[in-house]
């Protein structure tokens, strides 16, 4: 290393040593994140398979739940692991997780996968890094320095890895939302038939699983259409705001936030502004104005509030909420117009169920209240919007159907022409014979 050499001649080990803590932290994440993804999917796939092998009830569910035949245990185990971790909500069992209402192990494992694959991903990743640091011996100085850098400056290395403050805030918000959903599930449905025959221990576990799965995954452990409308409304709100705890944590922990928004702090200017007293003679002075194009439209008198990063985070969230809810309202309106008949008639399709389906689709959740007597979601019962055929068409694009229609029209014209010529000739002969 005493001689001057080009960077391309450095080995990976030499780059690792002279690259600094940030380089080593990013290099560690390039290996940790894929291992996180693959490890949890494969590991829980085997866990589910072991559970099925040890549980006679689970094997009976796979053999008898579907009408088209038994489900392969290996396929079910890894399919459920991938579906839960990626928050897809798909299951090889037609009834989703309803057959496992009284089986705590698969519900707990699936709920854990749903969390660490989406909303609690940042929590789990930081916990893993923190655990590695605690388990690393003091002799591994460079490795401990890398892990310490990841914990102290996570947003310089990864978008969805947050500092300790934002991580704790995210954890508290997720707990609060989950508790609110569980409370509505137990308090509003304990007297309804949908929970009849389910012990209270299983009801609590089902409420926990449903509250976690409803926000981001489409699994269901009970018939959602039979739940209290208040519970359905709570689930709708939870699905709509499910992305915001992570989004708020991401924006609030952005280390380049102020420069990205064109904001620069001037501590000296702030102090002068605070200590400066009102004097009439200041009107005779030339006032120098600083341009802040990102906050000119903000009507406030507090300079500290305006220049606070949290102010811009809240502004961005308000704008995003406003933009998103407009699209959601438009979608709900169109579906209500198309399905106005079933809504007005006694039918499982109501305004609340349509709102549930639209919010679930808008939030990429995949949950559905269902439709009685069918296994697909309720949206499978919706009709398509057809425009009247009499609408004037200004432009027709070439297609096979249009060519077939043109051929039929030409054949029809030929037949009409031949028929009209035949009638005209017969009429002429008849008139000539009559004249003679």
MOTA-V449479 format. One record per helix or strand. SS is the DSSP state (H for helix, E for strand). FROM is the first residue (numbers start at 1). LEN is the number of residues. If there is no record, write none. Layout:
<<SS/FROM/LEN> <SS/FROM/LEN>>
This chain:
<<H/7/3> <H/12/7> <H/21/34> <H/56/9> <H/73/13> <H/98/3> <H/104/13> <H/121/15> <H/141/12> <H/154/3> <H/164/26> <H/193/3> <H/200/17> <H/224/3> <H/229/13> <H/244/9> <H/257/4> <H/267/9> <H/280/5> <H/303/5> <H/309/30> <H/340/5> <H/351/12> <H/378/4> <H/400/36>>
